[in-house]
Amino acid sequence: MALPAQAEEVLVVERGVEGLVAVPFRIANDTDRPVACAAAIAHWYSAQIGTAAPHGRLEASLWSKPASGEVFLLNATQDRMPVQRLWCGYVGEDVSTRSEIALARRAGAPEPAIDLVCGRDGGTTALACRPGAQ
């Protein structure tokens, strides 16, 4: 007796940078506390981009697929992890003190470089990251 065939869902993971454009991610920390930056790559998972010491800098790369407007973070095996959101906040409190970083995500154009200065947000406990000359 033959059993009915069942279709299996296959997850295809794209790897590497072919067809992608590097997006410089530069943060200047203008505070007396260390700052951590992260990316939400799924609604339940985030990945660290890096940290900047007090009055230090963080330099990293994201990757853009100009054809679709997608932005990726690559892991150690160069799996393309789609970025849903970006933020920076104080180390150990980065989610509750975060400053959201907007992405352009325009199909047909590479994502522009991200150059920000992060400082105190007035009288709040949050961090404020704004475009700045670096």
KEKE-3310 file (N, C-alpha, C; in steps of 0.2 Angstrom, whole numbers, plus 5000, padded with zeros to 4 digits):
npx = (5004:5003:5008:5002:5010:5019:5021:5036:5041:5054:5067:5076:5091:5099:5116:5131:5138:5135:5127:5124:5126:5137:5133:5138:5139:5139:5142:5144:5147:5141:5141:5143:5142:5143:5137:5125:5122:5109:5100:5083:5079:5069:5053:5054:5068:5084:5100:5116:5124:5135:5146:5149:5161:5161:5161:5166:5167:5157:5159:5153:5146:5131:5120:5114:5101:5099:5089:5078:5076:5079:5087:5101:5109:5124:5128:5140:5142:5139:5125:5111:5102:5087:5084:5073:5071:5081:5091:5099:5105:5108:5121:5116:5103:5098:5086:5076:5080:5081:5085:5077:5082:5080:5077:5079:5075:5072:5066:5076:5086:5102:5103:5106:5122:5123:5126:5128:5126:5125:5117:5112:5095:5088:5079:5075:5077:5081:5091:5097:5099:5105:5107:5124:5139:5153)
npy = (4994:5011:5026:5042:5056:5069:5086:5095:5109:5119:5128:5141:5148:5162:5166:5176:5190:5193:5203:5212:5228:5236:5244:5257:5258:5269:5275:5288:5290:5301:5302:5298:5285:5267:5262:5252:5244:5236:5224:5220:5205:5196:5195:5190:5189:5196:5203:5208:5222:5229:5238:5255:5263:5275:5291:5286:5276:5267:5256:5247:5236:5235:5227:5230:5226:5232:5230:5226:5234:5228:5226:5219:5210:5201:5185:5174:5164:5170:5171:5179:5189:5197:5213:5220:5231:5244:5249:5259:5260:5262:5251:5236:5241:5243:5241:5247:5260:5264:5272:5273:5269:5274:5266:5268:5260:5258:5252:5249:5257:5258:5256:5271:5276:5275:5287:5293:5303:5299:5304:5311:5311:5324:5327:5314:5296:5290:5287:5297:5297:5305:5312:5316:5325:5316)
npz = (5000:4996:5003:5004:4995:5003:5003:5007:5016:5011:5018:5011:5013:5010:5006:5009:5000:4987:4975:4984:4993:5003:5018:5027:5045:5057:5072:5084:5101:5112:5125:5143:5146:5141:5125:5116:5101:5091:5080:5076:5070:5068:5075:5087:5090:5092:5086:5091:5085:5089:5101:5108:5117:5131:5124:5113:5097:5086:5073:5059:5047:5038:5025:5009:4998:4983:4973:4979:4990:5003:5019:5027:5040:5042:5048:5056:5047:5036:5033:5027:5036:5038:5042:5053:5062:5069:5083:5095:5112:5130:5136:5143:5145:5133:5126:5134:5134:5121:5105:5091:5074:5059:5043:5025:5015:5000:4985:4971:4974:4984:5001:5011:5019:5037:5048:5064:5079:5095:5110:5126:5129:5132:5147:5149:5152:5140:5125:5112:5095:5082:5065:5061:5059:5055)
capx = (5000:5007:5006:5001:5016:5018:5026:5040:5043:5061:5069:5082:5095:5104:5122:5136:5136:5134:5121:5122:5130:5139:5130:5142:5135:5144:5139:5148:5144:5143:5139:5148:5140:5143:5131:5125:5117:5106:5095:5078:5079:5063:5049:5056:5075:5088:5107:5120:5129:5142:5145:5154:5163:5159:5164:5170:5164:5156:5159:5151:5142:5125:5121:5108:5099:5096:5084:5071:5076:5080:5093:5103:5115:5126:5131:5147:5142:5136:5118:5108:5097:5084:5084:5066:5072:5088:5091:5105:5103:5114:5123:5112:5097:5097:5079:5072:5083:5083:5084:5076:5086:5076:5080:5075:5071:5069:5068:5079:5092:5105:5102:5112:5126:5121:5131:5124:5129:5120:5118:5107:5088:5085:5077:5073:5083:5083:5097:5094:5104:5103:5112:5129:5145:5158)
capy = (5000:5017:5031:5049:5060:5075:5091:5097:5115:5119:5135:5142:5153:5165:5168:5180:5197:5194:5207:5217:5234:5238:5250:5259:5259:5273:5278:5292:5290:5307:5301:5295:5278:5263:5262:5245:5244:5230:5224:5215:5201:5193:5199:5187:5188:5202:5202:5213:5225:5231:5243:5260:5265:5282:5296:5282:5275:5260:5255:5241:5236:5231:5225:5232:5223:5238:5228:5225:5238:5224:5227:5213:5209:5194:5181:5172:5160:5175:5170:5185:5190:5203:5218:5223:5237:5245:5254:5260:5262:5261:5244:5233:5244:5245:5240:5252:5267:5264:5277:5269:5271:5273:5264:5271:5254:5260:5247:5252:5261:5256:5260:5276:5275:5277:5291:5296:5304:5297:5308:5311:5314:5329:5325:5307:5291:5287:5289:5301:5296:5310:5313:5321:5325:5312)
capz = (5000:4995:5007:5000:4996:5007:5001:5012:5015:5012:5020:5008:5016:5005:5010:5005:4998:4980:4973:4990:4993:5010:5021:5033:5051:5061:5078:5089:5107:5115:5132:5148:5147:5135:5121:5112:5095:5089:5075:5076:5063:5068:5080:5094:5090:5090:5085:5092:5080:5093:5107:5108:5124:5132:5120:5108:5091:5083:5065:5057:5041:5036:5018:5006:4991:4980:4969:4983:4996:5009:5022:5030:5044:5041:5054:5055:5041:5030:5032:5026:5041:5036:5047:5053:5066:5072:5088:5100:5119:5135:5137:5148:5145:5126:5124:5137:5133:5114:5100:5085:5069:5053:5037:5020:5011:4994:4980:4966:4977:4989:5008:5012:5025:5043:5052:5069:5085:5100:5116:5131:5126:5137:5154:5149:5152:5134:5121:5106:5090:5077:5060:5063:5055:5059)
cpx = (5004:5004:5006:5008:5014:5023:5030:5042:5051:5063:5076:5085:5100:5110:5126:5133:5135:5127:5119:5127:5131:5136:5134:5137:5140:5140:5145:5144:5146:5140:5144:5146:5141:5137:5131:5120:5115:5101:5090:5078:5073:5059:5051:5064:5079:5096:5111:5124:5136:5140:5150:5155:5161:5164:5168:5165:5162:5156:5158:5148:5136:5125:5114:5107:5096:5089:5077:5071:5077:5087:5095:5109:5117:5129:5137:5148:5140:5129:5115:5102:5093:5083:5077:5067:5079:5087:5098:5102:5109:5115:5119:5105:5095:5090:5075:5074:5084:5081:5083:5080:5082:5080:5076:5071:5068:5071:5071:5085:5095:5103:5108:5115:5122:5126:5127:5128:5124:5122:5112:5101:5085:5084:5075:5079:5085:5089:5094:5100:5101:5109:5118:5135:5150:5164)
cpy = (5006:5022:5038:5053:5066:5080:5093:5104:5116:5127:5136:5149:5156:5167:5172:5187:5198:5197:5212:5222:5235:5244:5252:5261:5262:5276:5282:5292:5296:5307:5298:5288:5274:5263:5255:5247:5237:5230:5219:5212:5197:5196:5196:5187:5195:5200:5208:5216:5227:5236:5249:5262:5273:5286:5292:5281:5268:5260:5248:5241:5232:5230:5227:5228:5228:5236:5228:5230:5235:5226:5221:5214:5202:5191:5178:5167:5164:5173:5177:5185:5197:5207:5221:5230:5238:5250:5254:5262:5260:5253:5242:5235:5246:5245:5246:5259:5268:5270:5273:5273:5269:5271:5267:5265:5256:5255:5251:5256:5258:5260:5265:5274:5278:5280:5295:5298:5303:5301:5307:5314:5318:5327:5318:5302:5288:5290:5292:5300:5300:5310:5318:5320:5321:5312)
cpz = (5000:4999:5002:5001:4999:5005:5008:5011:5016:5013:5016:5011:5011:5009:5005:5003:4991:4978:4979:4989:5001:5012:5027:5039:5056:5066:5082:5095:5111:5122:5137:5149:5140:5131:5117:5107:5093:5083:5077:5070:5063:5075:5087:5095:5088:5090:5087:5086:5083:5098:5105:5115:5125:5128:5114:5102:5090:5076:5063:5050:5041:5028:5015:4999:4987:4976:4973:4989:5003:5012:5027:5035:5043:5047:5052:5049:5035:5028:5031:5031:5040:5042:5047:5057:5068:5078:5092:5107:5123:5136:5144:5149:5138:5124:5127:5136:5125:5110:5094:5079:5062:5047:5031:5016:5005:4988:4974:4968:4983:4996:5009:5019:5031:5047:5057:5075:5090:5107:5120:5127:5132:5144:5154:5150:5146:5130:5115:5101:5084:5072:5063:5059:5059:5055)
residu = (MET:ALA:LEU:PRO:ALA:GLN:ALA:GLU:GLU:VAL:LEU:VAL:VAL:GLU:ARG:GLY:VAL:GLU:GLY:LEU:VAL:ALA:VAL:PRO:PHE:ARG:ILE:ALA:ASN:ASP:THR:ASP:ARG:PRO:VAL:ALA:CYS:ALA:ALA:ALA:ILE:ALA:HIS:TRP:TYR:SER:ALA:GLN:ILE:GLY:THR:ALA:ALA:PRO:HIS:GLY:ARG:LEU:GLU:ALA:SER:LEU:TRP:SER:LYS:PRO:ALA:SER:GLY:GLU:VAL:PHE:LEU:LEU:ASN:ALA:THR:GLN:ASP:ARG:MET:PRO:VAL:GLN:ARG:LEU:TRP:CYS:GLY:TYR:VAL:GLY:GLU:ASP:VAL:SER:THR:ARG:SER:GLU:ILE:ALA:LEU:ALA:ARG:ARG:ALA:GLY:ALA:PRO:GLU:PRO:ALA:ILE:ASP:LEU:VAL:CYS:GLY:ARG:ASP:GLY:GLY:THR:THR:ALA:LEU:ALA:CYS:ARG:PRO:GLY:ALA:GLN)
# end
